[in-house]
Amino acid sequence: MEHNKLIDWMNESEKKLFAIIGKYLDEVKGNNKKTTEICHIGKFIMLLNESVSIFRLSESPDCLLNTNQGIIGLEHQIIVNKSLRKQEIRQDFCSVIFLILILKKIM
């Protein structure tokens, strides 16, 4: 039963992420770097709350967010330990995002 709950929660999280970033994906289609940025920004927004949304994509900053306090700029950065192999970095990042989402769900 726990496995099914986890799958349901992951499917629901994917739907929430698409609701946040879906309309911007065509705008960045073919640009893997920008697609990654949008996905990370969407996950970040999911962690904050539902009153934050993407206002506009740009290059510097990477996007503008609409918040209760007004429009703010967000510059996306990835911090990488270069001594790790690429696969380890990807697995570590996914583990961190997954852990953050689980902690948010529990809290």
C-alpha positions as CSV (number, residue, x, y, z in Angstrom):
1,M,0.0,0.0,0.0
2,E,2.8,2.5,0.8
3,H,4.2,1.9,-2.7
4,N,0.9,2.9,-4.3
5,K,0.7,6.0,-2.1
6,L,4.2,7.0,-3.1
7,I,3.3,6.6,-6.8
8,D,0.1,8.6,-6.4
9,W,2.0,11.3,-4.6
10,M,4.7,11.4,-7.3
11,N,2.0,11.6,-10.0
12,E,0.2,14.4,-8.2
13,S,3.6,16.3,-7.8
14,E,4.2,15.9,-11.6
15,K,0.7,17.4,-12.3
16,K,1.5,20.3,-9.9
17,L,4.8,20.9,-11.6
18,F,3.3,20.9,-15.0
19,A,0.6,23.3,-13.9
20,I,3.4,25.7,-12.8
21,I,5.8,25.4,-15.8
22,G,3.7,23.8,-18.6
23,K,3.0,27.0,-20.6
24,Y,6.7,27.8,-20.6
25,L,8.0,24.5,-21.9
26,D,7.2,25.2,-25.6
27,E,9.1,28.5,-25.2
28,V,12.3,26.7,-24.2
29,K,11.8,23.6,-26.4
30,G,15.2,22.3,-27.7
31,N,17.2,24.3,-25.1
32,N,18.1,21.7,-22.5
33,K,19.8,24.2,-20.2
34,K,16.7,26.4,-20.1
35,T,14.4,23.4,-19.8
36,T,16.4,22.3,-16.7
37,E,16.2,25.8,-15.3
38,I,12.4,25.9,-15.7
39,C,12.0,22.5,-14.1
40,H,14.2,23.5,-11.1
41,I,12.4,26.8,-10.8
42,G,9.0,25.0,-10.9
43,K,10.2,22.6,-8.1
44,F,11.4,25.6,-6.1
45,I,8.0,27.2,-6.5
46,M,6.3,24.0,-5.4
47,L,8.3,24.2,-2.2
48,L,7.3,27.8,-1.4
49,N,3.6,28.0,-1.7
50,E,0.9,28.4,-4.3
51,S,0.8,32.2,-4.2
52,V,4.2,32.3,-6.1
53,S,4.1,32.0,-9.9
54,I,6.4,32.6,-12.9
55,F,5.8,36.1,-14.2
56,R,8.1,36.0,-17.2
57,L,11.2,34.1,-18.5
58,S,14.3,36.1,-19.2
59,E,18.1,35.6,-19.3
60,S,19.3,37.9,-16.5
61,P,17.7,37.0,-14.2
62,D,16.5,33.7,-15.5
63,C,13.0,34.4,-14.6
64,L,10.8,36.9,-12.8
65,L,8.5,35.5,-10.1
66,N,5.2,37.0,-9.1
67,T,4.9,37.0,-5.2
68,N,2.6,38.5,-2.6
69,Q,5.4,41.1,-2.0
70,G,5.8,41.9,-5.7
71,I,7.9,40.8,-8.7
72,I,11.3,39.4,-7.8
73,G,14.1,38.1,-10.1
74,L,15.5,34.6,-9.8
75,E,18.9,33.5,-11.1
76,H,19.2,29.8,-11.4
77,Q,22.6,28.2,-10.3
78,I,23.7,24.6,-10.0
79,I,26.5,23.9,-7.5
80,V,28.4,20.9,-8.6
81,N,31.1,18.8,-6.9
82,K,33.4,18.2,-9.9
83,S,35.0,15.2,-8.2
84,L,31.8,13.3,-8.6
85,R,31.0,11.5,-11.9
86,K,28.0,12.9,-13.9
87,Q,25.7,10.0,-12.9
88,E,26.5,10.5,-9.2
89,I,25.7,14.2,-9.5
90,R,22.4,13.5,-11.2
91,Q,21.5,10.9,-8.6
92,D,22.5,13.2,-5.7
93,F,20.4,16.0,-7.1
94,C,17.3,13.8,-7.6
95,S,17.7,12.5,-4.1
96,V,17.9,16.0,-2.7
97,I,14.8,17.2,-4.6
98,F,12.9,14.0,-3.7
99,L,13.9,14.4,0.0
100,I,12.8,18.0,0.1
101,L,9.5,17.2,-1.5
102,I,8.9,14.4,1.0
103,L,9.8,16.6,3.9
104,K,7.4,19.3,2.7
105,K,4.7,16.6,2.3
106,I,5.3,15.4,5.9
107,M,5.4,18.9,7.4
